[in-house]
Amino acid sequence: MAAGSADSPATLYGPASLTFGAVAVIAAVFAGFVGMAIPLLFGSLAVTFALLGLARRLNRGQCVTGLALGALGVLYPVFLVTVLGV
């Protein structure tokens, strides 16, 4: 690899966090059908990859979007359980 090359596995933190965040939000909407573990797992993975990507300063826009979607995917089912007592 050449010095300063952007070809590393760390460049995939942004797209991975965005994908996991989107899946977490979609699974959170259908939490009654797919269960609560799926949005919690994918949301926490999205937050983790987003924070790693932001620390490396790679694909910031995707990392911020993945962080927001992942946090929403984690907090939405938790909010439903605490408020509705489902």
Backbone torsions as a table, in degrees:
resi	resn	phi	psi	omega
1	MET	NA	140.9	178.9
2	ALA	-77.5	154.7	179.1
3	ALA	-65.6	133.7	179.5
4	GLY	81.2	10.5	-179.9
5	SER	-74.1	143.8	-179.4
6	ALA	-93.4	8.4	-179.7
7	ASP	-88.5	90.8	176.8
8	SER	-147.2	161.5	178.5
9	PRO	-61.7	-21.7	-179.1
10	ALA	-68.4	-19.2	178.4
11	THR	-70.9	-12.0	-180.0
12	LEU	-91.3	0.5	178.1
13	TYR	-62.1	-41.6	-179.8
14	GLY	-64.4	-55.0	178.6
15	PRO	-62.5	-35.2	179.0
16	ALA	-66.6	-43.6	-179.8
17	SER	-67.1	-36.7	177.9
18	LEU	-65.7	-42.5	179.1
19	THR	-66.1	-48.4	179.1
20	PHE	-63.1	-37.1	178.2
21	GLY	-65.0	-42.6	179.1
22	ALA	-64.9	-42.4	178.2
23	VAL	-64.9	-37.2	179.7
24	ALA	-64.9	-42.1	179.8
25	VAL	-67.9	-42.7	178.8
26	ILE	-64.5	-41.5	178.6
27	ALA	-69.1	-30.4	178.0
28	ALA	-68.4	-34.9	177.9
29	VAL	-65.3	-39.0	179.9
30	PHE	-101.1	33.8	-177.0
31	ALA	-62.8	-26.3	178.0
32	GLY	-68.2	-25.8	-178.6
33	PHE	-97.3	-40.1	-174.8
34	VAL	-98.2	-9.6	-179.6
35	GLY	94.7	171.5	-176.0
36	MET	-90.0	-17.7	-175.0
37	ALA	-71.3	-34.0	-177.0
38	ILE	-64.8	-52.2	179.1
39	PRO	-65.4	-33.7	178.8
40	LEU	-67.3	-41.2	179.6
41	LEU	-67.6	-51.2	-178.1
42	PHE	-68.2	-34.6	177.3
43	GLY	-65.9	-42.0	178.6
44	SER	-68.8	-35.2	174.6
45	LEU	-65.6	-39.6	178.6
46	ALA	-63.6	-43.0	178.6
47	VAL	-64.6	-42.1	-179.7
48	THR	-63.0	-48.6	-180.0
49	PHE	-66.8	-34.6	178.4
50	ALA	-65.7	-43.0	178.8
51	LEU	-66.4	-37.9	175.9
52	LEU	-64.6	-41.3	178.7
53	GLY	-67.4	-38.1	177.9
54	LEU	-68.8	-33.3	177.3
55	ALA	-67.9	-33.7	178.6
56	ARG	-86.1	-7.0	-179.8
57	ARG	59.7	43.7	178.7
58	LEU	-120.8	133.4	177.2
59	ASN	50.4	56.6	-174.3
60	ARG	-60.0	-40.3	-178.7
61	GLY	-62.6	-44.3	178.5
62	GLN	-67.5	-37.2	-179.9
63	CYS	-66.9	-41.0	179.3
64	VAL	-66.7	-41.7	177.7
65	THR	-64.9	-42.7	177.0
66	GLY	-63.8	-36.8	177.4
67	LEU	-65.0	-44.1	179.9
68	ALA	-66.4	-45.4	-180.0
69	LEU	-67.4	-39.2	178.5
70	GLY	-65.5	-41.3	177.6
71	ALA	-65.0	-39.1	176.8
72	LEU	-66.0	-39.3	178.5
73	GLY	-65.7	-29.3	177.7
74	VAL	-82.7	-43.3	-172.6
75	LEU	-78.0	-28.8	-179.0
76	TYR	-62.1	-50.4	177.5
77	PRO	-65.4	-35.2	177.5
78	VAL	-64.3	-41.8	176.9
79	PHE	-61.8	-42.6	178.9
80	LEU	-62.5	-41.4	-179.2
81	VAL	-67.5	-41.4	-177.7
82	THR	-73.4	-37.4	-176.6
83	VAL	-83.0	-47.8	-175.0
84	LEU	-90.0	-19.1	-179.6
85	GLY	67.5	34.7	-177.2
86	VAL	-67.8	NA	NA
